[in-house]
Structure formats: structure tokens, C-alpha cells
Amino acid sequence: QVQVVESGGGLVQAGGSLRLSCVASGRTFSFYYMAWFRQAPGKERELVASIGQNGVNTYYEDFVKGRFTISRDNYKNTIYLQMNSLKPEDTAVYYCAGRYYSDADYRYWGQGTQVTVSS
């Protein structure tokens, strides 16, 4: 069982930056693929970025490529999402999620952290 807790959300002006953090419990963090999802009001939850077990393999949805960076520190059981050049359409609740490397679906979810970008 893994528990994840996000932090770092807040209110920022368009063009600004925020860094989200997600701390996971458990001694086998390095066995888990991790990801950030987001859900805007009235919309379905969507994948933002994901990162492999060793931090080398990353994936970004097109709408954040070049602006967001996902990273992880397996010694600290933590992943990060550095968000630059934020846009009002990035406003959403951001969720951290994890899945064991052999699982197909993300099973472990945090409570989410609100990111609001003002124009």
C-alpha cells in the first residue's frame, strides 16, 4: 500500500511558475511509476506527465510540453512537477498518482492540490 500527499499548489499570475511536490509512503517507492494528473471544473481528469521508476523515462502531454518538467528523488520518496509559463487554462486540481511497475492502472492517488492561474 502506498499513500501519496501533494503540496505546492496556489494562486499565480499567468506567465508565472509553481512547483508541486508529492511525497509517497513505503519502502519500495523506486518500484513505482508516478504521474501527475489534473482535473479542471466541468472536465474529466487528464494525464499531465509521467515518470518511470529510475526517473529517466518521462512523458508529457502536448499541452504542457516545454513548460512543465516532471522529476523524482527516490531517496526522498518524492516526485515534483515544475510548472513554468503558466496559463489560465492550467487552472485545475492537480493529483499525484502511482502504480506498481507491473500494474496497468494507477491505483494510488493523493487528495489533490489546487492550482489557480489568473489572467
C-alpha positions, 0 to 999 in steps of 0.5 A, spaced: 500 500 500 502 506 498 499 513 500 501 519 496 500 527 499 501 533 494 503 540 496 505 546 492 499 548 489 496 556 489 494 562 486 499 565 480 499 570 475 499 567 468 506 567 465 508 565 472 511 558 475 509 553 481 512 547 483 508 541 486 511 536 490 508 529 492 511 525 497 509 517 497 509 512 503 513 505 503 519 502 502 519 500 495 517 507 492 523 506 486 518 500 484 513 505 482 511 509 476 508 516 478 504 521 474 501 527 475 494 528 473 489 534 473 482 535 473 479 542 471 471 544 473 466 541 468 472 536 465 474 529 466 481 528 469 487 528 464 494 525 464 499 531 465 506 527 465 509 521 467 515 518 470 518 511 470 521 508 476 529 510 475 526 517 473 529 517 466 523 515 462 518 521 462 512 523 458 508 529 457 502 531 454 502 536 448 499 541 452 504 542 457 510 540 453 516 545 454 513 548 460 512 543 465 518 538 467 516 532 471 522 529 476 523 524 482 528 523 488 527 516 490 531 517 496 526 522 498 520 518 496 518 524 492 516 526 485 515 534 483 512 537 477 515 544 475 510 548 472 513 554 468 509 559 463 503 558 466 496 559 463 489 560 465 487 554 462 492 550 467 487 552 472 485 545 475 486 540 481 492 537 480 493 529 483 499 525 484 498 518 482 502 511 482 502 504 480 506 498 481 511 497 475 507 491 473 500 494 474 496 497 468 492 502 472 494 507 477 491 505 483 494 510 488 492 517 488 493 523 493 487 528 495 489 533 490 492 540 490 489 546 487 492 550 482 489 557 480 492 561 474 489 568 473 489 572 467 
